[in-house]
Amino acid sequence: MLDVTVIEDAEAAAVSLDPIRARLLAELAAGPASAAMLAGKVGLPRQKVNYHLKALERHGLVELAGERRKGNVTERLMRATASSYVISPLALAAVQPDPDRFRDQLSARWLLAVGARLVRDVGALITGAAKARKRLATYALDGEVTFASAADRAAFIEELTQGVGALIRKYHDGNAEGGRDHRIVVAVHPTLKPDATAKPDATAMPDATAMPDATAMPDATAMPDATAMPDATAKPEAIVTPEVTVEAAAASTPETALAVAPAPPDQD
């Protein structure tokens, strides 16, 4: 069973979002079960559970784990194909977010579009790597930092932009024979408070900007397996995601790849 799999098909997405089927997926992620076993857990007749299981199986969300005899009946034991699922923006077809339609590095909505593209592209790469039975080389960084003031936040973003830009200029080689493009995504946003009843963060910038979710504690490890990067449907993303909307493809002109207008000090 995979830790996470990506749903790219619109029909499969619709099937997974059905409340009963989502419940069945959660039960089967915990371990194989038959329709009769699931019926008692979800409070439905076995025949209806079988109907839902067939729909999930048809879209590759569950699979046969084995069979067993119970009296005169042979029960099919089903299991989820992954412990969790992510729906790719590809499932939205023509209405999926597109960060190329507009560009505003201080816009939370543009950050959301960049994040959606990240899910879409990495999902496609994971699918391609799985089919090729290769390992996908990516990297991600996740952490938190607390700023004393909006001015400190703006200074942080300015230094971060310059630092990442310097690294791109140092390592970018557009003429390298056999080289491979990698996308770099850096984003900063206010940390979501766990208590939904908490009052809104007054320091969060209107519709945008920079409250980082990056830098302090690397929460992921690089997977530098250069031979493992499948030539899948999209370019592989080496995702440096200390999360700041300094979004740039490594193939961009290095001098202009990162250009961020820092948040004005008085935006708090």
Contacts in CASP RR format, 6 or more apart in sequence:
PFRMAT RR
TARGET T0000
AUTHOR 0000-0000-0000
METHOD contacts of the structure
MODEL  1
MLDVTVIEDAEAAAVSLDPIRARLLAELAAGPASAAMLAGKVGLPRQKVN
YHLKALERHGLVELAGERRKGNVTERLMRATASSYVISPLALAAVQPDPD
RFRDQLSARWLLAVGARLVRDVGALITGAAKARKRLATYALDGEVTFASA
ADRAAFIEELTQGVGALIRKYHDGNAEGGRDHRIVVAVHPTLKPDATAKP
DATAMPDATAMPDATAMPDATAMPDATAMPDATAKPEAIVTPEVTVEAAA
ASTPETALAVAPAPPDQD
1 29 0 8 1.000
1 79 0 8 1.000
1 80 0 8 1.000
1 81 0 8 1.000
1 82 0 8 1.000
1 83 0 8 1.000
2 81 0 8 1.000
2 82 0 8 1.000
2 83 0 8 1.000
2 130 0 8 1.000
3 82 0 8 1.000
3 83 0 8 1.000
3 84 0 8 1.000
4 82 0 8 1.000
4 83 0 8 1.000
4 84 0 8 1.000
4 85 0 8 1.000
4 86 0 8 1.000
5 81 0 8 1.000
5 82 0 8 1.000
5 84 0 8 1.000
5 85 0 8 1.000
5 86 0 8 1.000
5 126 0 8 1.000
6 85 0 8 1.000
6 86 0 8 1.000
6 87 0 8 1.000
6 88 0 8 1.000
6 119 0 8 1.000
6 123 0 8 1.000
6 124 0 8 1.000
6 126 0 8 1.000
6 127 0 8 1.000
7 13 0 8 1.000
7 16 0 8 1.000
7 61 0 8 1.000
7 85 0 8 1.000
7 86 0 8 1.000
7 87 0 8 1.000
7 88 0 8 1.000
7 91 0 8 1.000
8 88 0 8 1.000
8 90 0 8 1.000
8 91 0 8 1.000
8 123 0 8 1.000
8 124 0 8 1.000
8 127 0 8 1.000
9 59 0 8 1.000
9 91 0 8 1.000
10 91 0 8 1.000
10 92 0 8 1.000
10 93 0 8 1.000
11 59 0 8 1.000
12 59 0 8 1.000
12 60 0 8 1.000
12 61 0 8 1.000
12 91 0 8 1.000
13 87 0 8 1.000
13 91 0 8 1.000
15 21 0 8 1.000
15 55 0 8 1.000
15 56 0 8 1.000
15 59 0 8 1.000
15 61 0 8 1.000
16 22 0 8 1.000
16 25 0 8 1.000
16 56 0 8 1.000
16 59 0 8 1.000
16 61 0 8 1.000
16 85 0 8 1.000
16 87 0 8 1.000
17 87 0 8 1.000
18 52 0 8 1.000
20 42 0 8 1.000
20 44 0 8 1.000
20 52 0 8 1.000
21 52 0 8 1.000
21 55 0 8 1.000
21 56 0 8 1.000
21 61 0 8 1.000
23 42 0 8 1.000
24 38 0 8 1.000
24 42 0 8 1.000
24 49 0 8 1.000
24 52 0 8 1.000
24 53 0 8 1.000
24 56 0 8 1.000
24 62 0 8 1.000
25 56 0 8 1.000
25 61 0 8 1.000
25 62 0 8 1.000
25 80 0 8 1.000
25 85 0 8 1.000
27 33 0 8 1.000
27 38 0 8 1.000
27 41 0 8 1.000
27 42 0 8 1.000
28 38 0 8 1.000
28 62 0 8 1.000
28 78 0 8 1.000
28 79 0 8 1.000
28 80 0 8 1.000
29 80 0 8 1.000
29 82 0 8 1.000
29 83 0 8 1.000
29 84 0 8 1.000
31 79 0 8 1.000
31 80 0 8 1.000
32 65 0 8 1.000
32 66 0 8 1.000
32 77 0 8 1.000
32 78 0 8 1.000
32 79 0 8 1.000
33 41 0 8 1.000
33 77 0 8 1.000
33 78 0 8 1.000
33 79 0 8 1.000
34 68 0 8 1.000
34 75 0 8 1.000
34 76 0 8 1.000
34 77 0 8 1.000
34 78 0 8 1.000
35 46 0 8 1.000
35 49 0 8 1.000
35 50 0 8 1.000
35 53 0 8 1.000
35 75 0 8 1.000
35 76 0 8 1.000
35 78 0 8 1.000
36 46 0 8 1.000
36 49 0 8 1.000
36 70 0 8 1.000
36 75 0 8 1.000
38 49 0 8 1.000
38 53 0 8 1.000
39 45 0 8 1.000
39 46 0 8 1.000
39 48 0 8 1.000
39 49 0 8 1.000
42 49 0 8 1.000
53 62 0 8 1.000
53 78 0 8 1.000
56 62 0 8 1.000
57 63 0 8 1.000
57 64 0 8 1.000
57 78 0 8 1.000
60 81 0 8 1.000
61 80 0 8 1.000
61 81 0 8 1.000
61 85 0 8 1.000
62 78 0 8 1.000
62 79 0 8 1.000
62 80 0 8 1.000
62 81 0 8 1.000
63 78 0 8 1.000
63 79 0 8 1.000
63 81 0 8 1.000
64 76 0 8 1.000
64 77 0 8 1.000
64 78 0 8 1.000
64 79 0 8 1.000
65 77 0 8 1.000
65 78 0 8 1.000
65 79 0 8 1.000
66 76 0 8 1.000
66 77 0 8 1.000
67 74 0 8 1.000
67 75 0 8 1.000
67 76 0 8 1.000
67 77 0 8 1.000
68 74 0 8 1.000
68 75 0 8 1.000
68 77 0 8 1.000
69 75 0 8 1.000
86 119 0 8 1.000
86 123 0 8 1.000
88 119 0 8 1.000
88 120 0 8 1.000
88 123 0 8 1.000
88 124 0 8 1.000
89 96 0 8 1.000
89 97 0 8 1.000
89 116 0 8 1.000
89 117 0 8 1.000
89 119 0 8 1.000
89 120 0 8 1.000
90 96 0 8 1.000
90 120 0 8 1.000
90 124 0 8 1.000
96 116 0 8 1.000
96 120 0 8 1.000
97 112 0 8 1.000
97 113 0 8 1.000
97 115 0 8 1.000
97 116 0 8 1.000
97 117 0 8 1.000
98 113 0 8 1.000
98 117 0 8 1.000
99 110 0 8 1.000
99 113 0 8 1.000
99 114 0 8 1.000
99 115 0 8 1.000
99 116 0 8 1.000
99 117 0 8 1.000
99 247 0 8 1.000
101 113 0 8 1.000
102 110 0 8 1.000
103 110 0 8 1.000
104 110 0 8 1.000
104 208 0 8 1.000
105 245 0 8 1.000
105 246 0 8 1.000
105 247 0 8 1.000
105 259 0 8 1.000
105 260 0 8 1.000
105 261 0 8 1.000
106 205 0 8 1.000
106 208 0 8 1.000
106 209 0 8 1.000
106 210 0 8 1.000
106 245 0 8 1.000
106 261 0 8 1.000
106 263 0 8 1.000
107 207 0 8 1.000
107 208 0 8 1.000
108 189 0 8 1.000
108 207 0 8 1.000
108 208 0 8 1.000
108 209 0 8 1.000
109 207 0 8 1.000
110 208 0 8 1.000
110 245 0 8 1.000
111 187 0 8 1.000
111 189 0 8 1.000
111 208 0 8 1.000
111 245 0 8 1.000
114 185 0 8 1.000
114 187 0 8 1.000
114 245 0 8 1.000
114 247 0 8 1.000
115 185 0 8 1.000
115 187 0 8 1.000
118 185 0 8 1.000
118 237 0 8 1.000
118 239 0 8 1.000
118 241 0 8 1.000
121 183 0 8 1.000
121 234 0 8 1.000
121 235 0 8 1.000
121 237 0 8 1.000
122 138 0 8 1.000
122 237 0 8 1.000
122 239 0 8 1.000
124 232 0 8 1.000
124 233 0 8 1.000
124 234 0 8 1.000
125 136 0 8 1.000
125 138 0 8 1.000
125 230 0 8 1.000
125 232 0 8 1.000
125 233 0 8 1.000
125 234 0 8 1.000
125 236 0 8 1.000
125 237 0 8 1.000
126 136 0 8 1.000
127 232 0 8 1.000
127 233 0 8 1.000
128 230 0 8 1.000
128 232 0 8 1.000
128 233 0 8 1.000
129 135 0 8 1.000
129 136 0 8 1.000
129 228 0 8 1.000
129 229 0 8 1.000
129 230 0 8 1.000
129 232 0 8 1.000
131 230 0 8 1.000
131 232 0 8 1.000
132 230 0 8 1.000
132 231 0 8 1.000
132 232 0 8 1.000
134 227 0 8 1.000
134 228 0 8 1.000
134 229 0 8 1.000
134 230 0 8 1.000
135 223 0 8 1.000
135 225 0 8 1.000
135 228 0 8 1.000
136 223 0 8 1.000
136 228 0 8 1.000
136 229 0 8 1.000
136 230 0 8 1.000
136 236 0 8 1.000
137 222 0 8 1.000
137 223 0 8 1.000
137 224 0 8 1.000
137 225 0 8 1.000
137 226 0 8 1.000
137 228 0 8 1.000
137 229 0 8 1.000
137 236 0 8 1.000
137 238 0 8 1.000
138 222 0 8 1.000
138 223 0 8 1.000
138 236 0 8 1.000
138 237 0 8 1.000
138 238 0 8 1.000
138 239 0 8 1.000
139 220 0 8 1.000
139 221 0 8 1.000
139 222 0 8 1.000
139 223 0 8 1.000
139 224 0 8 1.000
139 238 0 8 1.000
139 239 0 8 1.000
139 240 0 8 1.000
140 219 0 8 1.000
140 220 0 8 1.000
140 239 0 8 1.000
140 240 0 8 1.000
140 241 0 8 1.000
141 214 0 8 1.000
141 215 0 8 1.000
141 218 0 8 1.000
141 219 0 8 1.000
141 220 0 8 1.000
141 240 0 8 1.000
141 241 0 8 1.000
141 242 0 8 1.000
142 213 0 8 1.000
142 214 0 8 1.000
142 217 0 8 1.000
142 218 0 8 1.000
142 219 0 8 1.000
142 220 0 8 1.000
142 241 0 8 1.000
142 242 0 8 1.000
142 243 0 8 1.000
143 213 0 8 1.000
143 214 0 8 1.000
143 215 0 8 1.000
143 216 0 8 1.000
143 217 0 8 1.000
143 218 0 8 1.000
143 219 0 8 1.000
143 242 0 8 1.000
144 191 0 8 1.000
144 212 0 8 1.000
144 213 0 8 1.000
144 216 0 8 1.000
144 217 0 8 1.000
145 156 0 8 1.000
145 212 0 8 1.000
145 214 0 8 1.000
145 215 0 8 1.000
145 216 0 8 1.000
147 153 0 8 1.000
147 156 0 8 1.000
147 211 0 8 1.000
147 212 0 8 1.000
149 265 0 8 1.000
149 268 0 8 1.000
150 203 0 8 1.000
150 263 0 8 1.000
150 264 0 8 1.000
150 265 0 8 1.000
150 266 0 8 1.000
150 267 0 8 1.000
150 268 0 8 1.000
151 265 0 8 1.000
153 209 0 8 1.000
153 210 0 8 1.000
153 211 0 8 1.000
153 212 0 8 1.000
153 263 0 8 1.000
154 210 0 8 1.000
154 262 0 8 1.000
154 263 0 8 1.000
154 264 0 8 1.000
154 265 0 8 1.000
155 262 0 8 1.000
156 188 0 8 1.000
156 210 0 8 1.000
156 212 0 8 1.000
157 188 0 8 1.000
157 210 0 8 1.000
157 212 0 8 1.000
157 244 0 8 1.000
157 246 0 8 1.000
157 260 0 8 1.000
157 262 0 8 1.000
157 263 0 8 1.000
158 260 0 8 1.000
158 262 0 8 1.000
160 186 0 8 1.000
160 188 0 8 1.000
160 212 0 8 1.000
160 214 0 8 1.000
160 215 0 8 1.000
160 242 0 8 1.000
160 244 0 8 1.000
160 246 0 8 1.000
161 244 0 8 1.000
161 246 0 8 1.000
161 258 0 8 1.000
161 259 0 8 1.000
161 260 0 8 1.000
161 262 0 8 1.000
164 184 0 8 1.000
164 186 0 8 1.000
164 240 0 8 1.000
164 246 0 8 1.000
164 248 0 8 1.000
164 258 0 8 1.000
165 248 0 8 1.000
165 254 0 8 1.000
165 257 0 8 1.000
165 258 0 8 1.000
168 184 0 8 1.000
168 248 0 8 1.000
168 250 0 8 1.000
168 252 0 8 1.000
168 254 0 8 1.000
168 257 0 8 1.000
168 258 0 8 1.000
169 254 0 8 1.000
169 255 0 8 1.000
171 250 0 8 1.000
172 250 0 8 1.000
172 251 0 8 1.000
172 254 0 8 1.000
172 257 0 8 1.000
173 179 0 8 1.000
174 251 0 8 1.000
180 229 0 8 1.000
180 235 0 8 1.000
180 236 0 8 1.000
181 235 0 8 1.000
181 249 0 8 1.000
181 250 0 8 1.000
181 251 0 8 1.000
182 235 0 8 1.000
182 236 0 8 1.000
182 237 0 8 1.000
182 238 0 8 1.000
182 249 0 8 1.000
182 250 0 8 1.000
183 235 0 8 1.000
183 237 0 8 1.000
183 238 0 8 1.000
183 239 0 8 1.000
183 248 0 8 1.000
183 249 0 8 1.000
183 250 0 8 1.000
184 238 0 8 1.000
184 239 0 8 1.000
184 240 0 8 1.000
184 247 0 8 1.000
184 248 0 8 1.000
184 249 0 8 1.000
184 250 0 8 1.000
185 237 0 8 1.000
185 239 0 8 1.000
185 240 0 8 1.000
185 241 0 8 1.000
185 243 0 8 1.000
185 247 0 8 1.000
186 214 0 8 1.000
186 240 0 8 1.000
186 241 0 8 1.000
186 242 0 8 1.000
186 243 0 8 1.000
186 244 0 8 1.000
186 245 0 8 1.000
186 246 0 8 1.000
186 247 0 8 1.000
187 213 0 8 1.000
187 214 0 8 1.000
187 241 0 8 1.000
187 242 0 8 1.000
187 243 0 8 1.000
187 244 0 8 1.000
187 245 0 8 1.000
187 247 0 8 1.000
188 209 0 8 1.000
188 210 0 8 1.000
188 211 0 8 1.000
188 212 0 8 1.000
188 213 0 8 1.000
188 214 0 8 1.000
188 243 0 8 1.000
188 244 0 8 1.000
188 245 0 8 1.000
189 210 0 8 1.000
189 211 0 8 1.000
189 212 0 8 1.000
189 213 0 8 1.000
189 243 0 8 1.000
190 201 0 8 1.000
190 203 0 8 1.000
190 204 0 8 1.000
190 211 0 8 1.000
191 211 0 8 1.000
191 213 0 8 1.000
193 201 0 8 1.000
201 211 0 8 1.000
202 268 0 8 1.000
203 211 0 8 1.000
203 268 0 8 1.000
204 211 0 8 1.000
205 211 0 8 1.000
205 263 0 8 1.000
205 267 0 8 1.000
205 268 0 8 1.000
206 267 0 8 1.000
209 263 0 8 1.000
209 267 0 8 1.000
210 244 0 8 1.000
210 245 0 8 1.000
210 262 0 8 1.000
210 263 0 8 1.000
212 242 0 8 1.000
212 243 0 8 1.000
212 244 0 8 1.000
213 242 0 8 1.000
213 243 0 8 1.000
214 241 0 8 1.000
214 242 0 8 1.000
214 243 0 8 1.000
214 244 0 8 1.000
215 242 0 8 1.000
229 236 0 8 1.000
230 236 0 8 1.000
238 250 0 8 1.000
244 260 0 8 1.000
245 260 0 8 1.000
246 258 0 8 1.000
246 260 0 8 1.000
248 257 0 8 1.000
248 258 0 8 1.000
249 257 0 8 1.000
250 257 0 8 1.000
END
